[in-house]
Amino acid sequence: MNDETTGQKARPFHMRVFIRFLHFIFLLTRGATLGVRAACFDEKDRIFLVRHTYLPGWYLPGGGVERGETLLMALHKEIREEGNLVAASTPQLFHVYLNLEGSNRDHVALYRLEVSQTALKKPDHEIAESGFFDLSALPEGVTAATRRRLAELAGETEIADHW
């Protein structure tokens, strides 16, 4: 019997159960979290940053990738939610980092893109403040990791593998 979607021979039931079992074991033993961050630049080449209500400092917008979500779906959702931003260019994957601050299983995909803002972002329960900033006039309190990412994007420093 062939699988109609792939044209390949369907696996026997016991094999499908075994593969699902292995996926479960891998989830327990090798589970990882995945997030996205966006280096969003406007038409004046200013960077968009957010200040959360629950963390100190200024960050690139981003968040976790949910089940059933692609990296790009998560990216577009996060920039919309955190800044009322829409992509004006195709997001370019810059690098994938291991973020050891949260756990030893957290990975962050950083994208670079040009954006436009549909409306100013009003403060809410998650975002205390946000805005576009000239790279030579960043607000006080930009996190060290955000500064490192900006230096990497500008080609001023070598790209690190750890966030």
SETOR-461091 format. One line per field, with one value per atom (N, C-alpha, C, O): atom name; chain; residue number from 1; x, y, z. Coordinates in Angstrom, 2 decimals. Example, Ala and Ser with C-alpha at 12.3 -4.5 7.8 and 13.67 -1.06 7.14 Angstrom:
# residues 2
atom = c(N CA C O N CA C O);
mol = c(A A A A A A A A);
seq = c(1 1 1 1 2 2 2 2);
u = c(13.19 12.30 13.20 14.24 12.85 13.67 12.90 13.41);
v = c(-5.69 -4.50 -3.30 -3.32 -2.25 -1.06 0.03 1.14);
w = c(7.80 7.80 7.80 8.46 7.08 7.14 7.87 8.04);
# end
This chain:
# residues 163
atom = c(N CA C O N CA C O N CA C O N CA C O N CA C O N CA C O N CA C O N CA C O N CA C O N CA C O N CA C O N CA C O N CA C O N CA C O N CA C O N CA C O N CA C O N CA C O N CA C O N CA C O N CA C O N CA C O N CA C O N CA C O N CA C O N CA C O N CA C O N CA C O N CA C O N CA C O N CA C O N CA C O N CA C O N CA C O N CA C O N CA C O N CA C O N CA C O N CA C O N CA C O N CA C O N CA C O N CA C O N CA C O N CA C O N CA C O N CA C O N CA C O N CA C O N CA C O N CA C O N CA C O N CA C O N CA C O N CA C O N CA C O N CA C O N CA C O N CA C O N CA C O N CA C O N CA C O N CA C O N CA C O N CA C O N CA C O N CA C O N CA C O N CA C O N CA C O N CA C O N CA C O N CA C O N CA C O N CA C O N CA C O N CA C O N CA C O N CA C O N CA C O N CA C O N CA C O N CA C O N CA C O N CA C O N CA C O N CA C O N CA C O N CA C O N CA C O N CA C O N CA C O N CA C O N CA C O N CA C O N CA C O N CA C O N CA C O N CA C O N CA C O N CA C O N CA C O N CA C O N CA C O N CA C O N CA C O N CA C O N CA C O N CA C O N CA C O N CA C O N CA C O N CA C O N CA C O N CA C O N CA C O N CA C O N CA C O N CA C O N CA C O N CA C O N CA C O N CA C O N CA C O N CA C O N CA C O N CA C O N CA C O N CA C O N CA C O N CA C O N CA C O N CA C O N CA C O N CA C O N CA C O N CA C O N CA C O N CA C O N CA C O N CA C O N CA C O N CA C O N CA C O N CA C O N CA C O N CA C O N CA C O N CA C O N CA C O N CA C O N CA C O N CA C O N CA C O N CA C O N CA C O N CA C O N CA C O N CA C O N CA C O N CA C O N CA C O N CA C O);
mol = c(A A A A A A A A A A A A A A A A A A A A A A A A A A A A A A A A A A A A A A A A A A A A A A A A A A A A A A A A A A A A A A A A A A A A A A A A A A A A A A A A A A A A A A A A A A A A A A A A A A A A A A A A A A A A A A A A A A A A A A A A A A A A A A A A A A A A A A A A A A A A A A A A A A A A A A A A A A A A A A A A A A A A A A A A A A A A A A A A A A A A A A A A A A A A A A A A A A A A A A A A A A A A A A A A A A A A A A A A A A A A A A A A A A A A A A A A A A A A A A A A A A A A A A A A A A A A A A A A A A A A A A A A A A A A A A A A A A A A A A A A A A A A A A A A A A A A A A A A A A A A A A A A A A A A A A A A A A A A A A A A A A A A A A A A A A A A A A A A A A A A A A A A A A A A A A A A A A A A A A A A A A A A A A A A A A A A A A A A A A A A A A A A A A A A A A A A A A A A A A A A A A A A A A A A A A A A A A A A A A A A A A A A A A A A A A A A A A A A A A A A A A A A A A A A A A A A A A A A A A A A A A A A A A A A A A A A A A A A A A A A A A A A A A A A A A A A A A A A A A A A A A A A A A A A A A A A A A A A A A A A A A A A A A A A A A A A A A A A A A A A A A A A A A A A A A A A A A A A A A A A A A A A A A A A A A A A A A A A A A A A A A A A A A A A A A A A A A A A A A A A A A A A A A A A A A A A A A A A A A A A A A A A A A A A A A A A A A A A A A A A A A A A A A A A A A A A);
seq = c(1 1 1 1 2 2 2 2 3 3 3 3 4 4 4 4 5 5 5 5 6 6 6 6 7 7 7 7 8 8 8 8 9 9 9 9 10 10 10 10 11 11 11 11 12 12 12 12 13 13 13 13 14 14 14 14 15 15 15 15 16 16 16 16 17 17 17 17 18 18 18 18 19 19 19 19 20 20 20 20 21 21 21 21 22 22 22 22 23 23 23 23 24 24 24 24 25 25 25 25 26 26 26 26 27 27 27 27 28 28 28 28 29 29 29 29 30 30 30 30 31 31 31 31 32 32 32 32 33 33 33 33 34 34 34 34 35 35 35 35 36 36 36 36 37 37 37 37 38 38 38 38 39 39 39 39 40 40 40 40 41 41 41 41 42 42 42 42 43 43 43 43 44 44 44 44 45 45 45 45 46 46 46 46 47 47 47 47 48 48 48 48 49 49 49 49 50 50 50 50 51 51 51 51 52 52 52 52 53 53 53 53 54 54 54 54 55 55 55 55 56 56 56 56 57 57 57 57 58 58 58 58 59 59 59 59 60 60 60 60 61 61 61 61 62 62 62 62 63 63 63 63 64 64 64 64 65 65 65 65 66 66 66 66 67 67 67 67 68 68 68 68 69 69 69 69 70 70 70 70 71 71 71 71 72 72 72 72 73 73 73 73 74 74 74 74 75 75 75 75 76 76 76 76 77 77 77 77 78 78 78 78 79 79 79 79 80 80 80 80 81 81 81 81 82 82 82 82 83 83 83 83 84 84 84 84 85 85 85 85 86 86 86 86 87 87 87 87 88 88 88 88 89 89 89 89 90 90 90 90 91 91 91 91 92 92 92 92 93 93 93 93 94 94 94 94 95 95 95 95 96 96 96 96 97 97 97 97 98 98 98 98 99 99 99 99 100 100 100 100 101 101 101 101 102 102 102 102 103 103 103 103 104 104 104 104 105 105 105 105 106 106 106 106 107 107 107 107 108 108 108 108 109 109 109 109 110 110 110 110 111 111 111 111 112 112 112 112 113 113 113 113 114 114 114 114 115 115 115 115 116 116 116 116 117 117 117 117 118 118 118 118 119 119 119 119 120 120 120 120 121 121 121 121 122 122 122 122 123 123 123 123 124 124 124 124 125 125 125 125 126 126 126 126 127 127 127 127 128 128 128 128 129 129 129 129 130 130 130 130 131 131 131 131 132 132 132 132 133 133 133 133 134 134 134 134 135 135 135 135 136 136 136 136 137 137 137 137 138 138 138 138 139 139 139 139 140 140 140 140 141 141 141 141 142 142 142 142 143 143 143 143 144 144 144 144 145 145 145 145 146 146 146 146 147 147 147 147 148 148 148 148 149 149 149 149 150 150 150 150 151 151 151 151 152 152 152 152 153 153 153 153 154 154 154 154 155 155 155 155 156 156 156 156 157 157 157 157 158 158 158 158 159 159 159 159 160 160 160 160 161 161 161 161 162 162 162 162 163 163 163 163);
u = c(0.83 0.00 0.89 1.85 0.58 1.37 0.70 -0.52 1.52 1.05 0.69 1.53 -0.53 -0.99 -0.25 -0.12 0.25 0.91 2.36 2.86 3.04 4.46 4.72 5.78 3.78 3.99 4.86 5.14 5.29 6.13 5.26 4.10 5.85 5.15 4.88 5.79 3.63 3.26 3.96 4.13 4.38 5.03 3.99 2.86 4.35 3.44 3.12 3.91 1.97 1.50 2.52 2.80 3.11 4.07 5.30 5.89 5.67 6.82 6.46 7.28 5.25 4.80 4.75 5.13 4.28 4.23 5.65 5.90 6.56 7.94 8.59 9.30 8.34 8.91 8.35 9.09 7.04 6.44 7.06 7.31 7.31 7.95 9.35 9.72 10.11 11.44 11.36 12.17 10.39 10.22 9.94 10.45 9.13 8.83 10.09 10.35 10.87 12.14 13.07 13.69 13.18 14.05 13.57 14.37 12.24 11.70 12.13 12.51 12.08 12.46 13.96 14.40 14.75 16.19 16.94 18.06 16.36 17.07 16.24 16.54 15.21 14.33 15.09 16.03 14.69 15.31 14.23 13.13 14.56 13.64 14.22 15.43 13.33 13.73 13.02 11.82 13.78 13.21 13.72 14.65 13.09 13.52 13.74 13.08 14.67 14.89 15.03 15.47 14.64 14.65 15.42 15.14 16.39 17.07 16.28 16.50 15.37 14.43 14.93 15.08 15.18 15.65 14.58 13.89 14.44 13.48 14.17 15.34 13.45 13.99 15.15 15.90 15.31 16.42 17.57 18.51 17.51 18.53 18.65 19.73 17.54 17.49 17.01 16.24 17.49 17.13 15.93 15.81 15.05 13.89 14.23 14.69 13.99 14.25 13.02 12.20 12.93 11.82 12.37 13.44 11.59 11.89 10.69 9.58 10.92 9.84 9.44 10.21 8.24 7.77 8.36 8.39 8.84 9.27 10.77 11.25 11.55 13.00 13.65 13.09 14.80 15.49 16.21 16.66 16.31 17.09 16.29 15.09 16.98 16.42 16.88 18.03 15.95 16.19 15.74 14.97 16.23 15.65 14.31 14.21 13.29 12.02 12.15 12.97 11.33 11.36 10.64 10.06 10.68 10.02 10.15 10.90 9.43 9.51 8.74 7.75 9.23 8.55 7.61 8.06 6.33 5.33 5.18 5.60 4.59 4.31 3.46 2.52 3.79 3.05 3.40 2.79 4.39 4.78 6.15 7.04 6.33 7.66 8.42 7.84 9.72 10.52 9.99 9.87 9.67 9.20 7.81 7.53 6.96 5.66 5.85 5.21 6.73 7.00 7.61 7.24 8.52 9.17 8.13 8.12 7.29 6.28 5.29 4.89 4.91 4.01 4.64 4.00 5.89 6.56 6.77 6.56 7.18 7.40 6.08 6.02 5.01 3.68 3.22 2.76 3.34 2.87 3.71 3.16 5.02 5.89 6.13 6.64 5.77 6.06 5.13 5.38 4.06 3.20 4.02 3.82 4.95 5.85 5.42 4.90 5.66 5.47 6.75 7.42 7.08 8.30 8.18 7.16 9.22 9.31 10.35 10.58 10.98 11.96 11.82 11.16 12.43 12.45 13.41 14.58 12.96 13.87 15.03 14.83 16.22 17.43 17.95 18.24 18.07 18.63 20.08 20.88 20.41 21.78 22.61 23.73 22.07 22.81 21.86 20.83 22.23 21.50 22.47 23.58 22.03 22.87 22.37 21.18 23.28 22.93 22.87 23.84 21.72 21.53 21.62 20.66 22.76 22.99 22.41 22.44 21.89 21.34 20.08 19.87 19.24 18.00 18.20 17.77 18.87 19.17 20.24 20.66 20.68 21.69 21.03 21.68 19.71 18.97 18.22 17.39 18.52 17.79 18.56 19.73 17.89 18.50 17.71 16.48 18.42 17.80 18.25 19.45 17.27 17.55 17.40 16.35 18.45 18.43 18.25 19.00 17.24 16.97 17.23 17.09 17.60 17.74 16.69 16.52 16.00 15.01 14.71 14.95 14.18 13.67 12.19 11.50 11.71 10.32 9.69 10.38 8.37 7.62 6.69 6.32 6.33 5.47 4.08 3.93 3.08 1.71 1.08 0.21 1.52 1.06 2.06 2.73 2.17 3.06 2.60 1.40 3.54 3.23 2.98 3.86 1.78 1.44 1.91 1.86 2.36 2.75 1.59 0.43 1.94 0.94 1.52 2.54 0.88 1.34 2.72 3.37 3.17 4.47 5.53 6.68 5.15 6.10 5.89 4.84 6.90 6.82 7.13 6.57 8.04 8.53 9.12 9.61 9.08 9.71 10.00 9.47 10.86 11.13 12.29 13.01 12.46 13.58 14.69 14.43 15.93 17.07 18.20 18.47 18.87 20.07 21.13 21.24 21.90 22.91 23.96 24.61 24.14 25.12 24.49 25.18 23.19 22.49 21.50 20.31 22.01 21.15 20.72 21.44 19.55 19.10 19.95 20.59 19.96 20.68 20.02 18.79 20.83 20.29 20.15 19.54 20.70 20.68 21.49 22.60 20.94 21.62 22.93 23.10 23.84 25.13 24.95 25.64 24.03 23.79 23.27 23.67 22.38 21.86 22.98 23.07 23.84 24.99 25.92 26.43 26.14 26.99 26.37 27.07 25.05 24.39 24.48 24.70 24.32 24.41 25.81 25.98 26.84 28.22 28.48 29.18 27.93 28.07 27.39 27.96 26.17 25.44 26.18 26.14 26.86 27.60 28.96 29.66 29.34 30.63 31.80 32.95 31.49 32.53 33.20 34.27 32.58 33.13 32.74 31.79 33.49 33.22 31.91 31.57 31.20 29.92 30.20 30.96 29.56 29.70 28.66 27.66 28.86 27.88 26.95 25.91 27.33 26.53 25.90 26.55 24.64 23.90 24.54 24.06);
v = c(-1.16 0.00 1.24 1.31 2.22 3.44 4.59 4.70 5.44 6.66 7.65 7.95 8.15 9.04 10.36 10.97 10.83 12.14 12.08 13.05 10.96 10.89 9.92 9.97 9.04 8.03 6.88 5.96 6.94 5.88 4.81 5.03 3.65 2.54 2.88 3.31 2.69 2.99 2.02 0.85 2.53 1.68 0.84 1.29 -0.36 -1.19 -0.51 0.29 -0.84 -0.23 -0.33 0.66 -1.51 -1.68 -0.79 -0.34 -0.54 0.33 1.80 2.54 2.21 3.57 3.79 4.86 2.80 2.89 2.99 3.78 2.18 2.20 3.57 4.08 4.14 5.45 6.53 7.40 6.48 7.44 7.28 8.27 6.03 5.76 6.40 7.02 6.24 6.84 8.36 8.99 8.96 10.42 10.85 11.88 10.08 10.37 10.29 11.17 9.26 9.10 10.27 10.82 10.66 11.78 13.08 13.91 13.24 14.44 14.50 15.57 13.37 13.34 13.48 14.10 12.90 12.86 13.93 14.30 14.43 15.39 16.63 17.36 16.86 17.98 19.29 19.50 20.16 21.46 22.51 22.22 23.73 24.83 25.67 25.70 26.34 27.12 28.45 28.53 29.50 30.83 31.59 31.16 32.73 33.62 35.01 35.41 35.72 37.14 37.81 37.20 39.09 39.80 41.11 41.94 41.28 42.56 43.32 43.13 44.17 44.88 46.30 47.09 46.61 47.94 48.66 48.06 49.96 50.75 51.37 51.09 52.22 52.82 53.78 54.13 54.21 55.09 54.29 54.87 52.96 52.03 52.10 51.88 52.39 52.37 50.99 50.33 50.56 49.24 49.38 50.37 48.39 48.38 47.55 46.42 48.13 47.45 47.52 48.42 46.55 46.52 46.41 45.85 46.98 46.82 46.13 46.66 44.95 44.14 44.63 45.33 44.26 44.61 43.69 44.04 42.51 41.49 41.22 40.37 41.95 41.80 43.17 44.06 43.36 44.63 44.69 43.66 45.86 46.06 46.10 45.81 46.47 46.55 45.35 44.94 44.81 43.58 43.73 44.63 42.84 42.65 41.94 41.09 42.27 41.57 40.09 39.70 39.28 37.85 37.06 37.62 35.75 34.87 33.43 33.10 32.57 31.14 30.70 31.31 29.63 28.99 27.95 27.04 28.08 27.18 25.93 25.91 24.90 23.68 24.03 24.82 23.45 23.68 24.98 25.33 25.71 26.99 26.86 26.21 27.47 27.52 28.69 29.54 28.73 29.85 31.16 32.14 31.18 32.43 32.82 34.01 31.86 32.18 32.83 33.84 32.25 32.82 34.21 35.11 34.38 35.67 36.75 37.81 36.49 37.48 37.76 38.90 36.71 36.89 37.78 38.70 37.51 38.26 39.72 40.59 40.01 41.42 42.17 43.37 41.48 42.10 42.38 43.48 41.39 41.54 42.54 43.29 42.54 43.36 44.76 45.62 44.98 46.31 46.82 47.89 46.08 46.45 46.58 47.49 45.65 45.66 44.63 43.57 44.97 44.03 44.03 45.06 42.90 42.76 43.56 43.49 44.32 45.04 44.38 44.82 43.33 42.54 41.10 40.79 40.22 38.81 38.64 39.02 38.08 37.86 36.96 35.93 37.36 36.58 35.98 36.70 34.65 34.00 34.42 34.23 35.00 35.47 34.38 34.09 33.78 32.73 32.06 32.61 30.85 30.14 29.97 29.46 30.41 30.45 29.45 29.12 28.99 28.25 29.26 29.96 29.33 30.29 29.55 28.91 29.63 28.91 29.63 29.08 30.84 31.57 30.90 30.87 30.37 29.73 28.28 27.82 27.55 26.13 25.75 26.57 24.51 24.08 23.47 22.79 23.72 23.17 24.25 23.93 25.51 26.61 27.16 27.52 27.21 27.74 28.94 28.98 29.92 31.15 31.38 31.43 31.53 31.85 33.36 33.92 34.01 35.46 35.77 35.29 36.57 37.01 38.51 39.25 38.92 40.34 40.66 39.90 41.80 42.20 43.68 44.31 44.22 45.58 45.49 44.55 46.49 46.48 47.85 48.86 47.86 49.11 48.91 47.79 50.01 49.96 50.45 51.56 49.63 49.97 50.99 51.75 51.01 51.96 51.93 50.92 53.03 53.03 51.96 51.75 51.29 50.26 50.91 51.56 50.72 51.24 50.24 49.04 50.72 49.79 48.87 49.26 47.62 46.64 45.77 46.12 44.64 43.77 43.15 42.72 43.11 42.50 43.53 43.42 44.52 45.51 46.84 47.47 47.27 48.54 49.72 50.80 49.47 50.52 49.90 48.77 50.63 50.15 51.33 52.42 51.09 52.16 51.84 50.86 52.71 52.62 53.53 54.64 53.04 53.79 53.76 52.74 54.89 54.96 54.10 54.11 53.37 52.47 53.23 52.65 54.52 55.31 55.97 56.66 55.78 56.41 55.43 55.71 54.28 53.27 53.73 54.48 53.28 53.69 53.06 52.02 53.69 53.14 51.83 51.73 50.82 49.55 48.48 47.44 48.71 47.64 46.48 46.68 45.28 44.13 43.83 44.18 43.19 42.83 41.92 42.07 40.96 40.04 40.80 40.51 41.76 42.55 43.37 43.46 43.95 44.70 43.80 44.20 42.57 41.63 41.29 41.23 41.06 40.73 41.89 41.67 43.11 44.28 44.43 44.78 44.17 44.23 43.15 43.39 41.96 40.89 41.26 41.08 41.79 42.20 43.27 43.28 44.16 45.24 44.78 45.54 43.53 43.02 43.53 43.45 44.04 44.59 43.54 43.78 42.38 41.30 39.97 39.88 38.95 37.60 37.07 37.37 36.30 35.73 34.62 33.69 34.73 33.73 32.64 32.86 31.51 30.44 30.46 29.81 31.19 31.28 32.66 33.68 32.68 33.93 34.86 35.97);
w = c(0.00 0.00 0.00 0.77 -0.86 -0.97 -0.23 -0.19 0.35 0.99 -0.12 -0.98 -0.12 -1.18 -1.20 -2.26 -0.06 -0.01 -0.49 -1.06 -0.26 -0.63 -1.76 -2.39 -2.04 -3.06 -2.58 -3.34 -1.32 -0.77 -0.14 0.20 -0.01 0.63 2.09 2.81 2.54 3.93 4.87 4.56 6.04 7.03 7.75 7.94 8.14 8.92 10.26 10.76 10.82 12.06 13.17 13.84 13.38 14.47 14.28 15.26 13.04 12.78 13.08 13.62 12.74 13.04 14.55 15.04 15.30 16.76 17.32 18.23 16.79 17.25 16.99 17.85 15.83 15.49 16.41 16.87 16.68 17.63 19.02 19.71 19.43 20.71 20.75 21.74 19.66 19.61 19.69 20.38 18.99 19.06 20.50 20.95 21.22 22.62 23.46 24.29 23.27 24.01 23.70 24.61 22.42 22.04 22.70 23.11 22.78 23.42 24.88 25.37 25.56 26.98 27.18 28.14 26.29 26.49 25.72 26.09 24.65 23.82 23.50 22.56 24.28 24.00 23.96 24.73 23.09 22.96 22.78 22.31 23.14 22.89 21.76 21.55 21.07 19.91 19.95 20.19 19.71 19.68 18.48 17.80 18.22 17.15 17.72 18.67 17.14 17.41 16.06 15.08 16.01 14.75 14.86 15.73 13.98 13.84 12.78 11.58 13.25 12.37 12.12 13.05 10.86 10.47 9.67 8.85 9.93 9.17 7.95 7.68 7.23 6.00 6.30 5.39 7.55 7.95 8.53 9.08 8.43 8.93 10.46 11.01 11.13 12.59 13.03 12.33 14.18 14.73 15.67 16.40 15.64 16.53 17.76 17.65 18.94 20.20 21.10 20.99 22.00 22.96 24.37 24.62 25.31 26.73 27.35 27.33 27.89 28.45 29.84 30.51 30.25 31.59 32.65 33.82 32.24 33.19 33.19 33.94 32.34 32.29 32.19 31.56 32.80 32.63 31.28 30.77 30.71 29.51 28.22 28.20 27.17 25.82 24.99 25.07 24.21 23.45 22.00 21.66 21.17 19.84 20.04 20.92 19.25 19.42 19.09 18.25 19.74 19.47 20.53 21.46 20.36 21.31 20.90 19.97 21.58 21.34 20.11 19.71 19.51 18.39 18.99 19.69 18.72 19.27 18.40 17.24 18.97 18.20 16.99 17.09 15.84 14.62 13.93 12.92 14.46 13.91 13.26 13.81 12.10 11.49 12.10 12.78 11.86 12.34 11.79 12.52 10.50 9.90 10.41 10.57 10.65 11.24 12.60 12.91 13.41 14.74 14.63 15.38 13.70 13.51 13.18 13.81 12.20 11.80 12.94 13.15 13.67 14.82 15.88 16.38 16.22 17.28 16.92 17.76 15.69 15.33 15.26 15.54 14.87 14.85 16.28 16.58 17.17 18.54 19.35 20.15 19.14 19.98 19.42 20.13 18.15 17.61 16.53 15.97 16.23 15.10 13.82 13.02 13.64 12.50 11.46 11.79 10.20 9.10 8.27 8.13 7.73 6.93 5.64 4.94 5.33 4.07 3.17 2.04 3.67 2.91 3.35 4.35 2.61 2.99 4.16 4.04 5.28 6.41 6.01 5.37 6.40 6.12 7.41 8.37 7.44 8.63 8.76 7.85 9.92 10.15 10.82 10.38 11.89 12.61 13.59 13.96 14.01 15.06 16.22 16.06 17.39 18.59 19.63 19.67 20.46 21.66 22.79 23.06 23.46 24.54 25.87 26.30 26.51 27.77 28.97 30.08 28.80 29.94 30.48 31.69 29.58 30.01 30.37 31.43 29.50 29.71 28.71 27.90 28.76 27.79 26.55 25.75 26.40 25.26 24.48 23.64 24.76 24.13 22.94 23.06 21.79 20.57 20.09 20.21 19.55 19.06 17.63 17.34 16.73 15.33 15.17 15.47 14.71 14.51 13.02 12.18 12.74 11.37 11.25 12.22 10.05 9.72 8.66 7.71 8.84 7.85 7.96 8.98 6.86 6.87 7.19 6.79 7.94 8.38 8.20 8.01 8.28 8.43 9.62 9.96 10.23 11.42 11.03 10.51 11.30 10.92 11.86 11.46 13.11 14.12 15.26 15.48 15.98 17.15 18.12 18.31 18.74 19.72 21.08 21.64 21.58 22.90 23.95 23.72 25.10 26.18 26.54 26.51 26.90 27.32 28.43 29.02 28.71 29.79 29.54 30.49 28.29 27.96 27.58 28.00 26.80 26.28 26.99 26.85 27.74 28.47 27.55 27.68 26.60 25.73 24.49 24.53 23.38 22.15 21.25 21.44 20.27 19.32 18.41 18.59 17.41 16.48 16.99 17.45 16.91 17.41 16.40 15.76 16.29 15.47 16.16 17.39 15.38 15.98 16.78 17.66 16.50 17.26 18.48 19.23 18.68 19.82 20.44 20.53 20.87 21.47 22.87 23.52 23.32 24.66 25.75 25.55 26.90 28.04 28.46 28.51 28.75 29.22 28.15 28.40 26.96 25.94 26.51 27.00 26.44 27.03 26.30 25.14 27.01 26.43 25.23 24.22 25.33 24.20 22.98 21.86 23.19 22.07 21.45 20.22 22.26 21.72 20.91 19.86 21.39 20.65 19.30 18.29 19.29 18.03 17.03 15.84 17.52 16.65 16.08 14.91 16.90 16.43 15.38 14.40 15.58 14.59 13.28 12.21 13.38 12.18 11.41 10.18 12.11 11.47 10.94 10.28 11.23 10.80 11.64 11.22 12.82 13.70 14.56 15.12 14.66 15.48 14.85 14.07 15.19 14.69 15.26 16.41 14.48 14.93 15.95 15.69 17.11 18.17 17.98 17.29 18.58 18.53 19.74 19.74 20.78 21.99 22.07 21.82 22.44 22.51 23.54 23.74);
# end
